[in-house]
Amino acid sequence: MSDKELRTKSDKQSIDQFIHQVRKLPKQSDGQRGRLIFALDATASREATWDQACHLQSELFMATRDLGGLAIQLCYYRGFGQFKATKFVTETGQLLNLMNGVSCLGGRTQISRVLAHAVKETRAEAVKAVVFIGDCCEEPVDELCHTAGELGMLRTPVFMFHEGADAHARAVFQQVSKLSGGAYAPFDRNSPQVLKDLMAAVAVYASGGAKALQDFSSRSSPEVKRLTQQIR
């Protein structure tokens, strides 16, 4: 089997495992437009994937247009302590305009501020899910885990999408997702389809809950179908 085939197989297994985890989350049934925080690391190392996310962000809206839709807030950090959260938007063009107005700048990670912001937003009005895309972590782990646990108590799961192979980041991201009640999934910037599918899966969950995700996965790839059919 070639390296490309092995990578493709690994990508599919990552999506299968991710959807397996999300399927076990509590069902949402309030029928309201789901609020989702879309958080990205905008430090210098993230520039290529930021551009990729700009192209794929429409998946968040397209996947949920028949489920009542989403209201999405863009949240990012960059440079020397810069942290920004936009208003919630309900159309792909609005989100794309916000993302296109951002340039990546070198700096340290500020994941703790993302999580603390998510707590604040959730206490004001329920946030159905947080999507975070990043490649490393340069912060105290205990503080991140504490806030992630608080989000878990508030029923706001965090979905940590991890680019690259940094072992420390993987361990931290897995803990954050577990404590918040979310899920962890790795991806490769050279496999945009993986990120596209992961973003769509979380969007469906945030908009329609576990049942909607089950319906979504039933229309997905044969590999995803085979795995989800095993879930009780």
HELIX and SHEET records of a PDB file:
HELIX    1   1 ASP A    3  ARG A   23  1                                  21    
HELIX    2   2 ALA A   44  ARG A   46  5                                   3    
HELIX    3   3 GLU A   47  LEU A   56  1                                  10    
HELIX    4   4 SER A   58  MET A   62  1                                   5    
HELIX    5   5 THR A   92  ASN A  100  1                                   9    
HELIX    6   6 ILE A  111  ALA A  124  1                                  14    
HELIX    7   7 VAL A  141  MET A  153  1                                  13    
HELIX    8   8 ALA A  167  SER A  180  1                                  14    
HELIX    9   9 PRO A  192  SER A  218  1                                  27    
HELIX   10  10 PRO A  222  THR A  228  1                                   7    
SHEET    1   A 6 GLN A  82  VAL A  89  0                                        
SHEET    2   A 6 LEU A  70  ARG A  78 -1                                        
SHEET    3   A 6 GLY A  34  ASP A  41  1                                        
SHEET    4   A 6 ALA A 129  GLY A 134  1                                        
SHEET    5   A 6 VAL A 158  GLU A 163  1                                        
SHEET    6   A 6 ALA A 183  PHE A 187  1                                        
END                                                                             
